[in-house]
Amino acid sequence: MHAEVVCDAAPFAEGPVWCEDGTLVVSHVAPGLLRRIWPATGRSAIIARTGGGANSAQRAADGGFVVAQNGGYDFRPIAPLLGLAEDSIPPYAPAPPGLQRVSPSGDVIYLTDAGLLAPNDLVVAADGTIYFTDPGPHARSGERCGRLMAFTPRAELRVIARHSSFHYKGTTTDAD
């Protein structure tokens, strides 16, 4: 495997989405935005500012995106572990955790933020249902609170599975 840097202006990038025009859209956990990258030239442009921590993105049928908003993360406490100099620590700009909708013009709205902890990865099913993980905030790393969620096209939010039904190292835990 050969790795190639196609853009150096995308720190803390996640959720890569290949678009039909050959561009790549990445979400930034910090400082909370979506960026379009033209891999052939390395050019990039910010297409939306989500605030918080844009953790994952998927394309919407109209050319916009759905974003898993984890609420943001303060990198200052772990900057030394990441080898970040003081002047390269991304700003902490928290936002409500939830699912966001980015229109093709870059406008950002919430689809839902009701009772969500820190949405992380997502996928959009053929019927428009958004399935996403909601592992909980990093600040409570000792608390086992992960969930798999679904948000339907009718704006219904439901828990598909929670940590009590997840398998850990080959066993199922009954903790809830």
C-alpha positions, 0 to 999 in steps of 0.5 A, a space after each residue: 500500500 502506498 499512502 499519498 498526502 493530497 492536502 495538508 490543510 485538513 487537520 483532524 480530518 475524518 468521515 471521508 466522502 468521495 463525490 461523483 465529481 472526483 472530489 473528497 469531502 472530509 469532516 473536521 473534528 476540530 474546528 468543526 467544518 466540512 472541507 472539499 478537496 481536489 486530490 489532483 491539485 491539493 486545492 481545498 475549500 471550506 464548504 460548511 462550518 458546523 461548529 463543535 466536532 464534525 465527526 463523520 459525513 455522508 452525501 445527501 441526494 441533493 448534493 448536501 451532507 448529513 453530519 454526525 456532530 459529536 459536540 466538540 473536543 477540547 484538545 488542550 489536555 491531550 496536546 502533549 500526547 499528540 505532539 501539538 505545539 501550543 500554537 497548533 491546538 485547534 480552538 475548542 468551540 462546543 456545539 450541541 451533539 446531534 445530527 446536522 444537515 448541510 445544504 448544497 449551499 453550506 447552510 447548517 441545521 440540526 435534524 435532531 439533538 434530542 438526548 444524543 451524547 456524541 454522535 460519531 460514525 454514520 451511514 445513510 440507508 437506501 430508504 433515507 434512515 440514518 444509522 449512527 453510533 453514539 458512544 458518549 462524550 470522551 470526558 466520561 471515558 470510564 462510563 460505558 454508554 455506547 449506543 447504535 441509533 437510527 433516525 428515520 425520514 419521519 424524524 423518529 429517533 430510536 435506539 437499535 442497541 446499547 452497550 448492554 447488548 454489545 459483545 466485548 472480547 467474545 462475551 456479552 455483558 449484562 451491564 446497563 
